[in-house]
Amino acid sequence: MKLYRFLTGPDDSAFCHKVSLALSKGWQLHGSPSLSFNAATGLMHCGQAVTKEVEGKAYDPDMKLGDQ
């Protein structure tokens, strides 16, 4: 089964650490990162899709994807 997550956050080192943690847990980058400007806060926000193949599990919408 393939799992999908879309990681988001402000364009800062915490976002980079979030993506790096996912990669260290076996998630793979999927597509290009995205950037958007939040005019209300004046900040750039990042997004990055990641996917992961897992075996022996059935999909459950209540599963915590970050724990996989």
Backbone as ProteinMPNN parsed JSONL, in Angstrom:
{"seq_chain_A": "MKLYRFLTGPDDSAFCHKVSLALSKGWQLHGSPSLSFNAATGLMHCGQAVTKEVEGKAYDPDMKLGDQ", "coords_chain_A": {"N_chain_A": [[0.847, -1.164, 0.0], [0.487, 2.235, -0.752], [1.239, 5.169, 0.935], [0.336, 8.619, 1.422], [1.36, 11.897, 2.114], [1.06, 15.406, 2.748], [3.209, 17.757, 3.517], [3.372, 20.79, 5.294], [4.251, 24.212, 6.065], [5.7, 27.211, 7.541], [8.251, 28.923, 5.657], [10.952, 28.012, 6.835], [13.636, 26.811, 8.984], [12.433, 24.842, 10.545], [10.499, 23.689, 8.911], [12.154, 22.447, 7.01], [13.385, 20.582, 8.7], [11.147, 19.031, 9.319], [10.569, 17.823, 6.841], [13.008, 16.474, 6.473], [12.925, 14.685, 8.642], [10.757, 13.06, 7.876], [11.881, 11.914, 5.558], [13.95, 10.471, 6.763], [12.497, 8.491, 7.941], [11.801, 6.864, 5.913], [10.043, 7.888, 4.021], [9.43, 9.206, 0.73], [10.266, 11.876, -1.468], [7.732, 13.421, -3.397], [7.055, 14.764, -6.342], [7.43, 18.322, -6.981], [8.435, 20.859, -4.582], [6.203, 23.307, -3.134], [5.555, 26.817, -2.973], [4.047, 29.526, -1.296], [2.733, 32.806, -0.751], [1.65, 34.298, 2.179], [-0.358, 36.84, 2.564], [-1.579, 37.962, 4.777], [0.053, 37.411, 6.969], [2.511, 38.013, 5.99], [4.399, 36.119, 5.39], [6.252, 33.502, 3.747], [5.098, 30.295, 2.761], [5.693, 26.789, 2.736], [5.262, 23.703, 0.943], [5.346, 20.163, 0.647], [4.937, 17.161, -0.965], [4.989, 13.774, 0.108], [5.583, 10.261, -0.184], [5.081, 6.819, 0.786], [5.796, 3.393, 0.678], [4.205, 0.741, 2.259], [4.059, -2.463, 3.727], [1.873, -5.168, 4.569], [-0.166, -3.841, 5.887], [-3.445, -2.578, 6.181], [-5.269, 0.085, 4.754], [-6.382, 2.604, 6.914], [-8.441, 5.22, 7.778], [-8.043, 6.432, 10.216], [-5.432, 6.118, 10.889], [-2.272, 7.308, 12.005], [-0.397, 9.038, 9.961], [2.175, 10.127, 10.158], [3.391, 8.443, 11.959], [4.004, 6.204, 10.607]], "CA_chain_A": [[0.0, 0.0, 0.0], [1.242, 3.493, -0.797], [0.697, 6.248, 1.76], [0.606, 9.956, 0.911], [1.249, 13.02, 3.059], [1.47, 16.709, 2.229], [3.792, 18.491, 4.629], [3.296, 22.232, 5.087], [4.745, 25.035, 7.163], [6.41, 28.427, 7.148], [9.538, 28.708, 4.998], [11.998, 28.166, 7.845], [14.378, 25.569, 9.23], [11.531, 23.831, 11.118], [9.907, 22.962, 7.788], [13.206, 21.58, 6.478], [13.537, 19.47, 9.646], [9.956, 18.188, 9.174], [10.776, 17.023, 5.635], [14.15, 15.589, 6.737], [12.46, 13.614, 9.524], [9.967, 12.14, 7.056], [12.817, 11.169, 4.72], [14.689, 9.524, 7.607], [11.571, 7.401, 8.279], [11.531, 6.085, 4.718], [9.169, 8.577, 3.077], [10.142, 9.693, -0.444], [9.708, 13.088, -2.058], [6.828, 13.181, -4.522], [6.823, 16.028, -7.023], [8.201, 19.495, -6.588], [7.896, 21.618, -3.458], [5.415, 24.477, -3.505], [5.708, 28.001, -2.128], [2.975, 30.517, -1.431], [2.883, 33.965, 0.114], [0.496, 34.607, 3.006], [-0.377, 38.299, 2.674], [-2.025, 38.361, 6.114], [1.167, 37.319, 7.905], [3.735, 38.462, 5.34], [5.354, 35.011, 5.385], [6.201, 32.458, 2.723], [4.777, 28.962, 3.284], [6.171, 25.703, 1.887], [4.556, 22.429, 0.947], [6.057, 19.089, -0.043], [4.275, 15.854, -0.898], [5.855, 12.618, 0.325], [4.876, 8.982, -0.238], [5.809, 5.702, 1.395], [5.228, 2.056, 0.492], [4.2, -0.079, 3.474], [3.506, -3.791, 3.493], [1.226, -5.825, 5.699], [-1.121, -2.971, 6.559], [-4.611, -2.145, 5.425], [-5.496, 1.498, 4.982], [-7.375, 2.994, 7.915], [-8.404, 6.67, 7.809], [-7.66, 6.901, 11.54], [-3.995, 5.885, 11.142], [-1.403, 8.48, 12.096], [0.555, 8.855, 8.87], [3.522, 10.47, 10.61], [3.938, 7.344, 12.745], [4.231, 5.034, 9.729]], "C_chain_A": [[0.897, 1.231, 0.0], [0.502, 4.532, 0.03], [1.143, 7.587, 1.195], [0.438, 10.961, 2.033], [1.641, 14.291, 2.332], [1.915, 17.532, 3.427], [3.753, 19.98, 4.315], [3.898, 22.96, 6.284], [5.387, 26.301, 6.639], [7.764, 28.066, 6.529], [10.659, 29.007, 5.988], [12.676, 26.828, 8.082], [13.491, 24.476, 9.823], [10.859, 23.023, 10.009], [10.929, 22.0, 7.188], [13.427, 20.376, 7.383], [12.353, 18.511, 9.545], [10.111, 17.265, 7.963], [11.924, 16.033, 5.862], [13.755, 14.429, 7.642], [11.645, 12.591, 8.741], [10.878, 11.287, 6.174], [13.58, 10.127, 5.531], [13.825, 8.33, 8.027], [11.141, 6.611, 7.048], [10.552, 6.698, 3.739], [10.016, 9.078, 1.925], [9.455, 10.945, -0.966], [8.847, 12.716, -3.248], [6.516, 14.53, -5.161], [7.688, 17.141, -6.473], [7.608, 20.16, -5.353], [7.071, 22.798, -3.973], [5.682, 25.588, -2.503], [4.509, 28.914, -2.362], [3.21, 31.624, -0.415], [1.58, 34.209, 0.852], [0.509, 36.11, 3.262], [-0.78, 38.761, 4.07], [-0.864, 38.365, 7.105], [2.466, 37.863, 7.316], [4.795, 37.386, 5.246], [5.166, 34.112, 4.166], [5.897, 31.134, 3.419], [5.179, 27.919, 2.249], [5.239, 24.514, 1.983], [5.373, 21.409, 0.183], [5.281, 17.79, 0.154], [5.341, 14.782, -0.692], [4.988, 11.365, 0.268], [5.743, 7.906, 0.396], [5.06, 4.408, 1.114], [5.319, 1.308, 1.816], [3.532, -1.409, 3.144], [2.824, -4.295, 4.756], [0.245, -4.966, 6.46], [-2.277, -2.69, 5.618], [-4.84, -0.674, 5.749], [-6.616, 1.706, 5.988], [-7.318, 4.513, 8.006], [-8.025, 7.247, 9.173], [-6.167, 6.727, 11.824], [-3.254, 7.219, 11.164], [-0.304, 8.321, 11.063], [1.982, 9.161, 9.289], [4.178, 9.379, 11.421], [4.29, 6.142, 11.881], [5.673, 4.974, 9.276]], "O_chain_A": [[1.931, 1.264, 0.667], [-0.696, 4.751, -0.146], [2.196, 7.684, 0.566], [-0.515, 10.885, 2.809], [2.456, 14.263, 1.41], [1.097, 17.95, 4.248], [4.064, 20.388, 3.196], [4.034, 22.396, 7.369], [5.596, 26.45, 5.435], [8.344, 27.027, 6.847], [11.238, 30.093, 5.989], [12.33, 25.828, 7.452], [13.768, 23.293, 9.625], [10.67, 21.814, 10.146], [10.594, 20.854, 6.89], [13.635, 19.266, 6.894], [12.533, 17.3, 9.671], [9.821, 16.071, 8.046], [11.814, 14.869, 5.477], [14.206, 13.303, 7.432], [11.822, 11.387, 8.922], [10.675, 10.079, 6.054], [13.831, 9.024, 5.045], [14.348, 7.288, 8.421], [10.229, 5.788, 7.121], [10.252, 6.086, 2.714], [11.202, 9.351, 2.109], [8.231, 11.067, -0.917], [9.182, 11.813, -4.015], [5.796, 15.343, -4.582], [8.553, 16.931, -5.623], [6.409, 20.04, -5.1], [7.231, 23.226, -5.116], [5.993, 25.335, -1.339], [4.025, 29.051, -3.485], [3.807, 31.406, 0.64], [0.522, 34.317, 0.231], [1.29, 36.599, 4.078], [-0.369, 39.836, 4.505], [-0.802, 39.225, 7.983], [3.413, 38.144, 8.05], [5.97, 37.693, 5.043], [4.064, 33.982, 3.632], [6.375, 30.879, 4.524], [5.03, 28.129, 1.045], [4.523, 24.339, 2.969], [6.019, 21.741, -0.811], [5.004, 17.376, 1.279], [6.441, 14.864, -1.237], [3.81, 11.397, 0.624], [6.958, 8.052, 0.528], [3.844, 4.332, 1.288], [6.386, 1.248, 2.426], [2.568, -1.466, 2.381], [3.164, -3.891, 5.868], [-0.147, -5.319, 7.573], [-2.096, -2.58, 4.405], [-4.629, -0.239, 6.881], [-7.663, 1.062, 5.916], [-6.252, 5.061, 8.283], [-7.718, 8.434, 9.273], [-5.685, 7.14, 12.879], [-3.588, 8.139, 10.417], [0.628, 7.545, 11.27], [2.912, 8.51, 8.814], [5.4, 9.374, 11.567], [4.826, 5.156, 12.388], [6.05, 4.065, 8.536]]}, "name": "protein", "num_of_chains": 1, "seq": "MKLYRFLTGPDDSAFCHKVSLALSKGWQLHGSPSLSFNAATGLMHCGQAVTKEVEGKAYDPDMKLGDQ"}
